[in-house]
């Protein structure tokens, strides 16, 4: 009898978890569609979407992470013989 109760509880718990994940996946689709609309609006207003995505990516990073990344990019460009031009922030 205890095994049946445990089994029923586990099944109910599993069903709840699956339903929550499914609901969150639907919300994720909605949010992704909303983000796509905002990018389309930005493009319609003349903004470069590729650069906008890069700016958003950079804003997610801490200042020291951005500095380290820029230094590595500069190093790689210099190794390839490409001129590095940075303006002071």
HTML snippet that shows the backbone in 3Dmol.js (N, CA, C, O; Angstrom):
<script src="https://3Dmol.org/build/3Dmol-min.js"></script>
<div id="view" style="width:600px;height:400px;position:relative"></div>
<script>
const pdb = `
ATOM      1  N   UNK A   1       0.819  -1.198   0.000  1.00  0.00           N
ATOM      2  CA  UNK A   1       0.000   0.000   0.000  1.00  0.00           C
ATOM      3  C   UNK A   1       0.860   1.259   0.000  1.00  0.00           C
ATOM      4  O   UNK A   1       0.538   2.241  -0.668  1.00  0.00           O
ATOM      5  N   UNK A   2       1.965   1.220   0.759  1.00  0.00           N
ATOM      6  CA  UNK A   2       2.856   2.379   0.838  1.00  0.00           C
ATOM      7  C   UNK A   2       3.501   2.641  -0.513  1.00  0.00           C
ATOM      8  O   UNK A   2       3.724   3.790  -0.894  1.00  0.00           O
ATOM      9  N   UNK A   3       3.802   1.558  -1.238  1.00  0.00           N
ATOM     10  CA  UNK A   3       4.421   1.726  -2.562  1.00  0.00           C
ATOM     11  C   UNK A   3       3.466   2.404  -3.538  1.00  0.00           C
ATOM     12  O   UNK A   3       3.892   3.209  -4.366  1.00  0.00           O
ATOM     13  N   UNK A   4       2.188   2.085  -3.447  1.00  0.00           N
ATOM     14  CA  UNK A   4       1.186   2.702  -4.317  1.00  0.00           C
ATOM     15  C   UNK A   4       1.067   4.187  -4.005  1.00  0.00           C
ATOM     16  O   UNK A   4       0.975   5.014  -4.911  1.00  0.00           O
ATOM     17  N   UNK A   5       1.069   4.518  -2.722  1.00  0.00           N
ATOM     18  CA  UNK A   5       0.983   5.922  -2.316  1.00  0.00           C
ATOM     19  C   UNK A   5       2.195   6.688  -2.814  1.00  0.00           C
ATOM     20  O   UNK A   5       2.057   7.793  -3.339  1.00  0.00           O
ATOM     21  N   UNK A   6       3.388   6.112  -2.654  1.00  0.00           N
ATOM     22  CA  UNK A   6       4.613   6.751  -3.133  1.00  0.00           C
ATOM     23  C   UNK A   6       4.580   6.908  -4.646  1.00  0.00           C
ATOM     24  O   UNK A   6       4.984   7.939  -5.184  1.00  0.00           O
ATOM     25  N   UNK A   7       4.095   5.874  -5.326  1.00  0.00           N
ATOM     26  CA  UNK A   7       4.019   5.905  -6.786  1.00  0.00           C
ATOM     27  C   UNK A   7       3.052   6.985  -7.250  1.00  0.00           C
ATOM     28  O   UNK A   7       3.358   7.735  -8.178  1.00  0.00           O
ATOM     29  N   UNK A   8       1.893   7.070  -6.615  1.00  0.00           N
ATOM     30  CA  UNK A   8       0.909   8.097  -6.965  1.00  0.00           C
ATOM     31  C   UNK A   8       1.468   9.490  -6.711  1.00  0.00           C
ATOM     32  O   UNK A   8       1.266  10.400  -7.515  1.00  0.00           O
ATOM     33  N   UNK A   9       2.177   9.660  -5.583  1.00  0.00           N
ATOM     34  CA  UNK A   9       2.782  10.951  -5.266  1.00  0.00           C
ATOM     35  C   UNK A   9       3.826  11.316  -6.309  1.00  0.00           C
ATOM     36  O   UNK A   9       3.850  12.451  -6.785  1.00  0.00           O
ATOM     37  N   UNK A  10       4.691  10.371  -6.673  1.00  0.00           N
ATOM     38  CA  UNK A  10       5.740  10.617  -7.662  1.00  0.00           C
ATOM     39  C   UNK A  10       5.128  10.955  -9.023  1.00  0.00           C
ATOM     40  O   UNK A  10       5.614  11.847  -9.720  1.00  0.00           O
ATOM     41  N   UNK A  11       4.074  10.251  -9.396  1.00  0.00           N
ATOM     42  CA  UNK A  11       3.412  10.529 -10.672  1.00  0.00           C
ATOM     43  C   UNK A  11       2.804  11.927 -10.669  1.00  0.00           C
ATOM     44  O   UNK A  11       2.921  12.667 -11.646  1.00  0.00           O
ATOM     45  N   UNK A  12       2.157  12.277  -9.568  1.00  0.00           N
ATOM     46  CA  UNK A  12       1.566  13.607  -9.456  1.00  0.00           C
ATOM     47  C   UNK A  12       2.621  14.692  -9.487  1.00  0.00           C
ATOM     48  O   UNK A  12       2.443  15.729 -10.125  1.00  0.00           O
ATOM     49  N   UNK A  13       3.720  14.447  -8.795  1.00  0.00           N
ATOM     50  CA  UNK A  13       4.815  15.410  -8.767  1.00  0.00           C
ATOM     51  C   UNK A  13       5.429  15.560 -10.157  1.00  0.00           C
ATOM     52  O   UNK A  13       5.713  16.674 -10.598  1.00  0.00           O
ATOM     53  N   UNK A  14       5.633  14.449 -10.840  1.00  0.00           N
ATOM     54  CA  UNK A  14       6.193  14.477 -12.188  1.00  0.00           C
ATOM     55  C   UNK A  14       5.267  15.241 -13.131  1.00  0.00           C
ATOM     56  O   UNK A  14       5.727  16.055 -13.933  1.00  0.00           O
ATOM     57  N   UNK A  15       3.974  14.983 -13.037  1.00  0.00           N
ATOM     58  CA  UNK A  15       3.004  15.671 -13.889  1.00  0.00           C
ATOM     59  C   UNK A  15       3.050  17.178 -13.645  1.00  0.00           C
ATOM     60  O   UNK A  15       3.015  17.965 -14.591  1.00  0.00           O
ATOM     61  N   UNK A  16       3.126  17.572 -12.390  1.00  0.00           N
ATOM     62  CA  UNK A  16       3.200  18.996 -12.048  1.00  0.00           C
ATOM     63  C   UNK A  16       4.456  19.633 -12.629  1.00  0.00           C
ATOM     64  O   UNK A  16       4.401  20.732 -13.181  1.00  0.00           O
ATOM     65  N   UNK A  17       5.570  18.955 -12.506  1.00  0.00           N
ATOM     66  CA  UNK A  17       6.837  19.481 -13.044  1.00  0.00           C
ATOM     67  C   UNK A  17       6.763  19.630 -14.553  1.00  0.00           C
ATOM     68  O   UNK A  17       7.162  20.660 -15.095  1.00  0.00           O
ATOM     69  N   UNK A  18       6.257  18.614 -15.234  1.00  0.00           N
ATOM     70  CA  UNK A  18       6.144  18.658 -16.692  1.00  0.00           C
ATOM     71  C   UNK A  18       5.229  19.795 -17.125  1.00  0.00           C
ATOM     72  O   UNK A  18       5.546  20.518 -18.070  1.00  0.00           O
ATOM     73  N   UNK A  19       4.111  19.961 -16.452  1.00  0.00           N
ATOM     74  CA  UNK A  19       3.177  21.035 -16.797  1.00  0.00           C
ATOM     75  C   UNK A  19       3.789  22.411 -16.568  1.00  0.00           C
ATOM     76  O   UNK A  19       3.573  23.326 -17.361  1.00  0.00           O
ATOM     77  N   UNK A  20       4.550  22.561 -15.491  1.00  0.00           N
ATOM     78  CA  UNK A  20       5.231  23.838 -15.232  1.00  0.00           C
ATOM     79  C   UNK A  20       6.238  24.145 -16.335  1.00  0.00           C
ATOM     80  O   UNK A  20       6.309  25.269 -16.830  1.00  0.00           O
ATOM     81  N   UNK A  21       7.012  23.136 -16.710  1.00  0.00           N
ATOM     82  CA  UNK A  21       8.002  23.325 -17.778  1.00  0.00           C
ATOM     83  C   UNK A  21       7.311  23.693 -19.079  1.00  0.00           C
ATOM     84  O   UNK A  21       7.758  24.597 -19.784  1.00  0.00           O
ATOM     85  N   UNK A  22       6.234  23.009 -19.402  1.00  0.00           N
ATOM     86  CA  UNK A  22       5.492  23.317 -20.626  1.00  0.00           C
ATOM     87  C   UNK A  22       4.959  24.749 -20.604  1.00  0.00           C
ATOM     88  O   UNK A  22       5.023  25.450 -21.614  1.00  0.00           O
ATOM     89  N   UNK A  23       4.440  25.180 -19.473  1.00  0.00           N
ATOM     90  CA  UNK A  23       3.917  26.545 -19.344  1.00  0.00           C
ATOM     91  C   UNK A  23       5.052  27.569 -19.517  1.00  0.00           C
ATOM     92  O   UNK A  23       4.882  28.587 -20.189  1.00  0.00           O
ATOM     93  N   UNK A  24       6.195  27.289 -18.908  1.00  0.00           N
ATOM     94  CA  UNK A  24       7.343  28.196 -19.037  1.00  0.00           C
ATOM     95  C   UNK A  24       7.871  28.234 -20.471  1.00  0.00           C
ATOM     96  O   UNK A  24       8.286  29.287 -20.954  1.00  0.00           O
ATOM     97  N   UNK A  25       7.856  27.098 -21.144  1.00  0.00           N
ATOM     98  CA  UNK A  25       8.281  27.058 -22.552  1.00  0.00           C
ATOM     99  C   UNK A  25       7.360  27.938 -23.406  1.00  0.00           C
ATOM    100  O   UNK A  25       7.830  28.634 -24.306  1.00  0.00           O
ATOM    101  N   UNK A  26       6.075  27.910 -23.132  1.00  0.00           N
ATOM    102  CA  UNK A  26       5.136  28.761 -23.866  1.00  0.00           C
ATOM    103  C   UNK A  26       5.412  30.240 -23.578  1.00  0.00           C
ATOM    104  O   UNK A  26       5.386  31.070 -24.486  1.00  0.00           O
ATOM    105  N   UNK A  27       5.675  30.559 -22.312  1.00  0.00           N
ATOM    106  CA  UNK A  27       6.008  31.937 -21.954  1.00  0.00           C
ATOM    107  C   UNK A  27       7.290  32.376 -22.648  1.00  0.00           C
ATOM    108  O   UNK A  27       7.410  33.520 -23.086  1.00  0.00           O
ATOM    109  N   UNK A  28       8.250  31.453 -22.744  1.00  0.00           N
ATOM    110  CA  UNK A  28       9.517  31.754 -23.410  1.00  0.00           C
ATOM    111  C   UNK A  28       9.284  32.077 -24.883  1.00  0.00           C
ATOM    112  O   UNK A  28       9.903  32.993 -25.426  1.00  0.00           O
ATOM    113  N   UNK A  29       8.397  31.328 -25.528  1.00  0.00           N
ATOM    114  CA  UNK A  29       8.065  31.603 -26.933  1.00  0.00           C
ATOM    115  C   UNK A  29       7.446  32.980 -27.088  1.00  0.00           C
ATOM    116  O   UNK A  29       7.768  33.718 -28.020  1.00  0.00           O
ATOM    117  N   UNK A  30       6.558  33.318 -26.171  1.00  0.00           N
ATOM    118  CA  UNK A  30       5.907  34.631 -26.212  1.00  0.00           C
ATOM    119  C   UNK A  30       6.926  35.746 -26.029  1.00  0.00           C
ATOM    120  O   UNK A  30       6.903  36.741 -26.753  1.00  0.00           O
ATOM    121  N   UNK A  31       7.816  35.581 -25.065  1.00  0.00           N
ATOM    122  CA  UNK A  31       8.845  36.588 -24.810  1.00  0.00           C
ATOM    123  C   UNK A  31       9.776  36.710 -26.015  1.00  0.00           C
ATOM    124  O   UNK A  31      10.142  37.819 -26.403  1.00  0.00           O
ATOM    125  N   UNK A  32      10.159  35.583 -26.608  1.00  0.00           N
ATOM    126  CA  UNK A  32      11.026  35.614 -27.785  1.00  0.00           C
ATOM    127  C   UNK A  32      10.352  36.366 -28.927  1.00  0.00           C
ATOM    128  O   UNK A  32      11.007  37.117 -29.650  1.00  0.00           O
ATOM    129  N   UNK A  33       9.063  36.170 -29.089  1.00  0.00           N
ATOM    130  CA  UNK A  33       8.324  36.884 -30.136  1.00  0.00           C
ATOM    131  C   UNK A  33       8.286  38.379 -29.838  1.00  0.00           C
ATOM    132  O   UNK A  33       8.403  39.199 -30.749  1.00  0.00           O
ATOM    133  N   UNK A  34       8.124  38.733 -28.566  1.00  0.00           N
ATOM    134  CA  UNK A  34       8.127  40.143 -28.169  1.00  0.00           C
ATOM    135  C   UNK A  34       9.487  40.784 -28.449  1.00  0.00           C
ATOM    136  O   UNK A  34       9.558  41.909 -28.944  1.00  0.00           O
ATOM    137  N   UNK A  35      10.542  40.079 -28.136  1.00  0.00           N
ATOM    138  CA  UNK A  35      11.894  40.594 -28.383  1.00  0.00           C
ATOM    139  C   UNK A  35      12.112  40.780 -29.880  1.00  0.00           C
ATOM    140  O   UNK A  35      12.692  41.779 -30.307  1.00  0.00           O
ATOM    141  N   UNK A  36      11.653  39.831 -30.667  1.00  0.00           N
ATOM    142  CA  UNK A  36      11.780  39.931 -32.125  1.00  0.00           C
ATOM    143  C   UNK A  36      11.069  41.180 -32.638  1.00  0.00           C
ATOM    144  O   UNK A  36      11.574  41.868 -33.525  1.00  0.00           O
ATOM    145  N   UNK A  37       9.904  41.469 -32.079  1.00  0.00           N
ATOM    146  CA  UNK A  37       9.156  42.669 -32.479  1.00  0.00           C
ATOM    147  C   UNK A  37       9.919  43.945 -32.140  1.00  0.00           C
ATOM    148  O   UNK A  37       9.920  44.895 -32.923  1.00  0.00           O
ATOM    149  N   UNK A  38      10.567  43.969 -30.976  1.00  0.00           N
ATOM    150  CA  UNK A  38      11.331  45.151 -30.570  1.00  0.00           C
ATOM    151  C   UNK A  38      12.523  45.346 -31.510  1.00  0.00           C
ATOM    152  O   UNK A  38      12.826  46.476 -31.892  1.00  0.00           O
ATOM    153  N   UNK A  39      13.194  44.271 -31.881  1.00  0.00           N
ATOM    154  CA  UNK A  39      14.305  44.373 -32.843  1.00  0.00           C
ATOM    155  C   UNK A  39      13.789  44.883 -34.191  1.00  0.00           C
ATOM    156  O   UNK A  39      14.441  45.706 -34.833  1.00  0.00           O
ATOM    157  N   UNK A  40      12.638  44.405 -34.613  1.00  0.00           N
ATOM    158  CA  UNK A  40      12.057  44.873 -35.876  1.00  0.00           C
ATOM    159  C   UNK A  40      11.742  46.360 -35.796  1.00  0.00           C
ATOM    160  O   UNK A  40      11.966  47.100 -36.754  1.00  0.00           O
ATOM    161  N   UNK A  41      11.227  46.791 -34.663  1.00  0.00           N
ATOM    162  CA  UNK A  41      10.944  48.217 -34.456  1.00  0.00           C
ATOM    163  C   UNK A  41      12.237  49.032 -34.515  1.00  0.00           C
ATOM    164  O   UNK A  41      12.287  50.091 -35.141  1.00  0.00           O
ATOM    165  N   UNK A  42      13.277  48.524 -33.856  1.00  0.00           N
ATOM    166  CA  UNK A  42      14.572  49.214 -33.866  1.00  0.00           C
ATOM    167  C   UNK A  42      15.113  49.316 -35.291  1.00  0.00           C
ATOM    168  O   UNK A  42      15.626  50.359 -35.698  1.00  0.00           O
ATOM    169  N   UNK A  43      14.994  48.226 -36.041  1.00  0.00           N
ATOM    170  CA  UNK A  43      15.450  48.225 -37.435  1.00  0.00           C
ATOM    171  C   UNK A  43      14.653  49.242 -38.243  1.00  0.00           C
ATOM    172  O   UNK A  43      15.215  49.968 -39.063  1.00  0.00           O
ATOM    173  N   UNK A  44      13.366  49.291 -38.016  1.00  0.00           N
ATOM    174  CA  UNK A  44      12.508  50.247 -38.707  1.00  0.00           C
ATOM    175  C   UNK A  44      12.865  51.694 -38.401  1.00  0.00           C
ATOM    176  O   UNK A  44      12.608  52.596 -39.198  1.00  0.00           O
ATOM    177  N   UNK A  45      13.468  51.898 -37.223  1.00  0.00           N
ATOM    178  CA  UNK A  45      13.895  53.239 -36.837  1.00  0.00           C
ATOM    179  C   UNK A  45      15.336  53.530 -37.246  1.00  0.00           C
ATOM    180  O   UNK A  45      15.901  54.555 -36.863  1.00  0.00           O
ATOM    181  N   UNK A  46      15.936  52.614 -38.035  1.00  0.00           N
ATOM    182  CA  UNK A  46      17.252  52.859 -38.593  1.00  0.00           C
ATOM    183  C   UNK A  46      18.430  52.335 -37.784  1.00  0.00           C
ATOM    184  O   UNK A  46      19.580  52.616 -38.122  1.00  0.00           O
ATOM    185  N   UNK A  47      18.169  51.584 -36.732  1.00  0.00           N
ATOM    186  CA  UNK A  47      19.269  51.041 -35.941  1.00  0.00           C
ATOM    187  C   UNK A  47      19.810  49.764 -36.572  1.00  0.00           C
ATOM    188  O   UNK A  47      19.064  48.982 -37.162  1.00  0.00           O
ATOM    189  N   UNK A  48      21.124  49.564 -36.436  1.00  0.00           N
ATOM    190  CA  UNK A  48      21.795  48.365 -36.939  1.00  0.00           C
ATOM    191  C   UNK A  48      21.572  47.248 -35.915  1.00  0.00           C
ATOM    192  O   UNK A  48      22.061  47.330 -34.788  1.00  0.00           O
ATOM    193  N   UNK A  49      20.850  46.228 -36.299  1.00  0.00           N
ATOM    194  CA  UNK A  49      20.459  45.160 -35.380  1.00  0.00           C
ATOM    195  C   UNK A  49      21.666  44.355 -34.908  1.00  0.00           C
ATOM    196  O   UNK A  49      21.729  43.974 -33.739  1.00  0.00           O
ATOM    197  N   UNK A  50      22.605  44.094 -35.780  1.00  0.00           N
ATOM    198  CA  UNK A  50      23.805  43.338 -35.401  1.00  0.00           C
ATOM    199  C   UNK A  50      24.558  44.081 -34.303  1.00  0.00           C
ATOM    200  O   UNK A  50      24.998  43.472 -33.327  1.00  0.00           O
ATOM    201  N   UNK A  51      24.705  45.384 -34.459  1.00  0.00           N
ATOM    202  CA  UNK A  51      25.402  46.186 -33.455  1.00  0.00           C
ATOM    203  C   UNK A  51      24.575  46.271 -32.173  1.00  0.00           C
ATOM    204  O   UNK A  51      25.124  46.218 -31.073  1.00  0.00           O
ATOM    205  N   UNK A  52      23.274  46.401 -32.313  1.00  0.00           N
ATOM    206  CA  UNK A  52      22.395  46.452 -31.150  1.00  0.00           C
ATOM    207  C   UNK A  52      22.511  45.171 -30.325  1.00  0.00           C
ATOM    208  O   UNK A  52      22.565  45.230 -29.096  1.00  0.00           O
ATOM    209  N   UNK A  53      22.550  44.026 -30.984  1.00  0.00           N
ATOM    210  CA  UNK A  53      22.713  42.746 -30.281  1.00  0.00           C
ATOM    211  C   UNK A  53      24.053  42.704 -29.547  1.00  0.00           C
ATOM    212  O   UNK A  53      24.135  42.214 -28.421  1.00  0.00           O
ATOM    213  N   UNK A  54      25.103  43.221 -30.193  1.00  0.00           N
ATOM    214  CA  UNK A  54      26.427  43.244 -29.579  1.00  0.00           C
ATOM    215  C   UNK A  54      26.425  44.150 -28.342  1.00  0.00           C
ATOM    216  O   UNK A  54      26.997  43.795 -27.312  1.00  0.00           O
ATOM    217  N   UNK A  55      25.783  45.316 -28.443  1.00  0.00           N
ATOM    218  CA  UNK A  55      25.698  46.233 -27.307  1.00  0.00           C
ATOM    219  C   UNK A  55      24.972  45.563 -26.141  1.00  0.00           C
ATOM    220  O   UNK A  55      25.406  45.674 -24.994  1.00  0.00           O
ATOM    221  N   UNK A  56      23.891  44.882 -26.421  1.00  0.00           N
ATOM    222  CA  UNK A  56      23.139  44.194 -25.371  1.00  0.00           C
ATOM    223  C   UNK A  56      23.996  43.105 -24.737  1.00  0.00           C
ATOM    224  O   UNK A  56      23.980  42.921 -23.520  1.00  0.00           O
ATOM    225  N   UNK A  57      24.739  42.391 -25.563  1.00  0.00           N
ATOM    226  CA  UNK A  57      25.640  41.363 -25.056  1.00  0.00           C
ATOM    227  C   UNK A  57      26.707  41.963 -24.141  1.00  0.00           C
ATOM    228  O   UNK A  57      27.010  41.409 -23.085  1.00  0.00           O
ATOM    229  N   UNK A  58      27.273  43.097 -24.553  1.00  0.00           N
ATOM    230  CA  UNK A  58      28.314  43.747 -23.752  1.00  0.00           C
ATOM    231  C   UNK A  58      27.759  44.278 -22.437  1.00  0.00           C
ATOM    232  O   UNK A  58      28.444  44.234 -21.415  1.00  0.00           O
ATOM    233  N   UNK A  59      26.535  44.776 -22.453  1.00  0.00           N
ATOM    234  CA  UNK A  59      25.928  45.317 -21.228  1.00  0.00           C
ATOM    235  C   UNK A  59      25.692  44.233 -20.177  1.00  0.00           C
ATOM    236  O   UNK A  59      25.590  44.538 -18.989  1.00  0.00           O
ATOM    237  N   UNK A  60      25.605  42.987 -20.599  1.00  0.00           N
ATOM    238  CA  UNK A  60      25.405  41.881 -19.664  1.00  0.00           C
ATOM    239  C   UNK A  60      26.684  41.558 -18.894  1.00  0.00           C
ATOM    240  O   UNK A  60      26.641  40.894 -17.858  1.00  0.00           O
ATOM    241  N   UNK A  61      27.820  42.031 -19.406  1.00  0.00           N
ATOM    242  CA  UNK A  61      29.111  41.704 -18.808  1.00  0.00           C
ATOM    243  C   UNK A  61      29.548  42.781 -17.830  1.00  0.00           C
ATOM    244  O   UNK A  61      29.185  43.951 -17.952  1.00  0.00           O
ATOM    245  N   UNK A  62      30.331  42.354 -16.866  1.00  0.00           N
ATOM    246  CA  UNK A  62      30.930  43.284 -15.917  1.00  0.00           C
ATOM    247  C   UNK A  62      32.016  44.083 -16.646  1.00  0.00           C
ATOM    248  O   UNK A  62      32.593  43.598 -17.619  1.00  0.00           O
ATOM    249  N   UNK A  63      32.296  45.310 -16.175  1.00  0.00           N
ATOM    250  CA  UNK A  63      33.322  46.137 -16.837  1.00  0.00           C
ATOM    251  C   UNK A  63      34.671  45.423 -16.999  1.00  0.00           C
ATOM    252  O   UNK A  63      35.310  45.538 -18.045  1.00  0.00           O
ATOM    253  N   UNK A  64      35.102  44.693 -15.976  1.00  0.00           N
ATOM    254  CA  UNK A  64      36.399  44.008 -16.098  1.00  0.00           C
ATOM    255  C   UNK A  64      36.345  42.893 -17.152  1.00  0.00           C
ATOM    256  O   UNK A  64      37.344  42.622 -17.818  1.00  0.00           O
ATOM    257  N   UNK A  65      35.195  42.257 -17.300  1.00  0.00           N
ATOM    258  CA  UNK A  65      35.060  41.226 -18.335  1.00  0.00           C
ATOM    259  C   UNK A  65      35.148  41.849 -19.730  1.00  0.00           C
ATOM    260  O   UNK A  65      35.786  41.298 -20.627  1.00  0.00           O
ATOM    261  N   UNK A  66      34.504  42.998 -19.898  1.00  0.00           N
ATOM    262  CA  UNK A  66      34.571  43.695 -21.187  1.00  0.00           C
ATOM    263  C   UNK A  66      35.993  44.119 -21.494  1.00  0.00           C
ATOM    264  O   UNK A  66      36.458  43.976 -22.625  1.00  0.00           O
ATOM    265  N   UNK A  67      36.686  44.638 -20.494  1.00  0.00           N
ATOM    266  CA  UNK A  67      38.073  45.077 -20.698  1.00  0.00           C
ATOM    267  C   UNK A  67      38.968  43.915 -21.097  1.00  0.00           C
ATOM    268  O   UNK A  67      39.787  44.035 -22.008  1.00  0.00           O
ATOM    269  N   UNK A  68      38.809  42.792 -20.411  1.00  0.00           N
ATOM    270  CA  UNK A  68      39.596  41.603 -20.740  1.00  0.00           C
ATOM    271  C   UNK A  68      39.303  41.131 -22.166  1.00  0.00           C
ATOM    272  O   UNK A  68      40.215  40.770 -22.909  1.00  0.00           O
ATOM    273  N   UNK A  69      38.032  41.139 -22.535  1.00  0.00           N
ATOM    274  CA  UNK A  69      37.649  40.713 -23.882  1.00  0.00           C
ATOM    275  C   UNK A  69      38.244  41.648 -24.936  1.00  0.00           C
ATOM    276  O   UNK A  69      38.784  41.192 -25.944  1.00  0.00           O
ATOM    277  N   UNK A  70      38.142  42.952 -24.697  1.00  0.00           N
ATOM    278  CA  UNK A  70      38.705  43.923 -25.639  1.00  0.00           C
ATOM    279  C   UNK A  70      40.210  43.747 -25.763  1.00  0.00           C
ATOM    280  O   UNK A  70      40.752  43.833 -26.865  1.00  0.00           O
ATOM    281  N   UNK A  71      40.897  43.500 -24.640  1.00  0.00           N
ATOM    282  CA  UNK A  71      42.347  43.306 -24.672  1.00  0.00           C
ATOM    283  C   UNK A  71      42.713  42.073 -25.495  1.00  0.00           C
ATOM    284  O   UNK A  71      43.674  42.093 -26.264  1.00  0.00           O
ATOM    285  N   UNK A  72      41.943  41.008 -25.329  1.00  0.00           N
ATOM    286  CA  UNK A  72      42.213  39.779 -26.101  1.00  0.00           C
ATOM    287  C   UNK A  72      41.943  39.998 -27.590  1.00  0.00           C
ATOM    288  O   UNK A  72      42.695  39.521 -28.439  1.00  0.00           O
ATOM    289  N   UNK A  73      40.875  40.715 -27.900  1.00  0.00           N
ATOM    290  CA  UNK A  73      40.574  41.010 -29.304  1.00  0.00           C
ATOM    291  C   UNK A  73      41.703  41.840 -29.907  1.00  0.00           C
ATOM    292  O   UNK A  73      42.158  41.564 -31.018  1.00  0.00           O
ATOM    293  N   UNK A  74      42.155  42.862 -29.170  1.00  0.00           N
ATOM    294  CA  UNK A  74      43.264  43.695 -29.640  1.00  0.00           C
ATOM    295  C   UNK A  74      44.519  42.857 -29.872  1.00  0.00           C
ATOM    296  O   UNK A  74      45.213  43.034 -30.873  1.00  0.00           O
ATOM    297  N   UNK A  75      44.805  41.949 -28.949  1.00  0.00           N
ATOM    298  CA  UNK A  75      45.966  41.072 -29.075  1.00  0.00           C
ATOM    299  C   UNK A  75      45.875  40.214 -30.334  1.00  0.00           C
ATOM    300  O   UNK A  75      46.847  40.098 -31.080  1.00  0.00           O
ATOM    301  N   UNK A  76      44.716  39.617 -30.570  1.00  0.00           N
ATOM    302  CA  UNK A  76      44.522  38.769 -31.746  1.00  0.00           C
ATOM    303  C   UNK A  76      44.636  39.586 -33.035  1.00  0.00           C
ATOM    304  O   UNK A  76      45.269  39.155 -33.998  1.00  0.00           O
ATOM    305  N   UNK A  77      44.011  40.779 -33.043  1.00  0.00           N
ATOM    306  CA  UNK A  77      44.087  41.622 -34.227  1.00  0.00           C
ATOM    307  C   UNK A  77      45.528  42.029 -34.512  1.00  0.00           C
ATOM    308  O   UNK A  77      45.958  42.026 -35.665  1.00  0.00           O
ATOM    309  N   UNK A  78      46.273  42.379 -33.472  1.00  0.00           N
ATOM    310  CA  UNK A  78      47.668  42.757 -33.639  1.00  0.00           C
ATOM    311  C   UNK A  78      48.480  41.588 -34.180  1.00  0.00           C
ATOM    312  O   UNK A  78      49.356  41.775 -35.025  1.00  0.00           O
ATOM    313  N   UNK A  79      48.190  40.381 -33.695  1.00  0.00           N
ATOM    314  CA  UNK A  79      48.898  39.186 -34.171  1.00  0.00           C
ATOM    315  C   UNK A  79      48.617  38.928 -35.644  1.00  0.00           C
ATOM    316  O   UNK A  79      49.442  38.344 -36.347  1.00  0.00           O
ATOM    317  N   UNK A  80      47.467  39.360 -36.103  1.00  0.00           N
ATOM    318  CA  UNK A  80      47.102  39.195 -37.517  1.00  0.00           C
ATOM    319  C   UNK A  80      47.540  40.385 -38.366  1.00  0.00           C
ATOM    320  O   UNK A  80      47.268  40.433 -39.566  1.00  0.00           O
ATOM    321  N   UNK A  81      48.215  41.334 -37.744  1.00  0.00           N
ATOM    322  CA  UNK A  81      48.686  42.507 -38.481  1.00  0.00           C
ATOM    323  C   UNK A  81      47.606  43.512 -38.766  1.00  0.00           C
ATOM    324  O   UNK A  81      47.751  44.337 -39.668  1.00  0.00           O
ATOM    325  N   UNK A  82      46.532  43.465 -38.022  1.00  0.00           N
ATOM    326  CA  UNK A  82      45.436  44.401 -38.212  1.00  0.00           C
ATOM    327  C   UNK A  82      45.580  45.526 -37.220  1.00  0.00           C
ATOM    328  O   UNK A  82      45.840  45.292 -36.040  1.00  0.00           O
ATOM    329  N   UNK A  83      45.414  46.749 -37.689  1.00  0.00           N
ATOM    330  CA  UNK A  83      45.587  47.917 -36.850  1.00  0.00           C
ATOM    331  C   UNK A  83      44.446  48.004 -35.829  1.00  0.00           C
ATOM    332  O   UNK A  83      43.277  47.819 -36.167  1.00  0.00           O
ATOM    333  N   UNK A  84      44.809  48.288 -34.586  1.00  0.00           N
ATOM    334  CA  UNK A  84      43.840  48.427 -33.515  1.00  0.00           C
ATOM    335  C   UNK A  84      43.674  49.904 -33.220  1.00  0.00           C
ATOM    336  O   UNK A  84      44.647  50.588 -32.901  1.00  0.00           O
ATOM    337  N   UNK A  85      42.449  50.405 -33.323  1.00  0.00           N
ATOM    338  CA  UNK A  85      42.161  51.814 -33.027  1.00  0.00           C
ATOM    339  C   UNK A  85      41.073  51.845 -31.969  1.00  0.00           C
ATOM    340  O   UNK A  85      39.950  51.396 -32.201  1.00  0.00           O
ATOM    341  N   UNK A  86      41.415  52.378 -30.810  1.00  0.00           N
ATOM    342  CA  UNK A  86      40.431  52.501 -29.719  1.00  0.00           C
ATOM    343  C   UNK A  86      40.406  53.934 -29.266  1.00  0.00           C
ATOM    344  O   UNK A  86      41.448  54.555 -29.062  1.00  0.00           O
ATOM    345  N   UNK A  87      39.205  54.458 -29.109  1.00  0.00           N
ATOM    346  CA  UNK A  87      39.048  55.789 -28.549  1.00  0.00           C
ATOM    347  C   UNK A  87      38.887  55.673 -27.063  1.00  0.00           C
ATOM    348  O   UNK A  87      38.334  54.691 -26.569  1.00  0.00           O
ATOM    349  N   UNK A  88      39.366  56.668 -26.335  1.00  0.00           N
ATOM    350  CA  UNK A  88      39.217  56.670 -24.885  1.00  0.00           C
ATOM    351  C   UNK A  88      37.748  56.825 -24.521  1.00  0.00           C
ATOM    352  O   UNK A  88      37.016  57.621 -25.110  1.00  0.00           O
ATOM    353  N   UNK A  89      37.348  56.044 -23.537  1.00  0.00           N
ATOM    354  CA  UNK A  89      35.946  56.098 -23.105  1.00  0.00           C
ATOM    355  C   UNK A  89      35.684  57.282 -22.207  1.00  0.00           C
ATOM    356  O   UNK A  89      34.556  57.476 -21.755  1.00  0.00           O
TER     357      UNK A  89
END
`;
const viewer = $3Dmol.createViewer("view");
viewer.addModel(pdb, "pdb");
viewer.setStyle({}, {cartoon: {color: "spectrum"}});
viewer.zoomTo();
viewer.render();
</script>
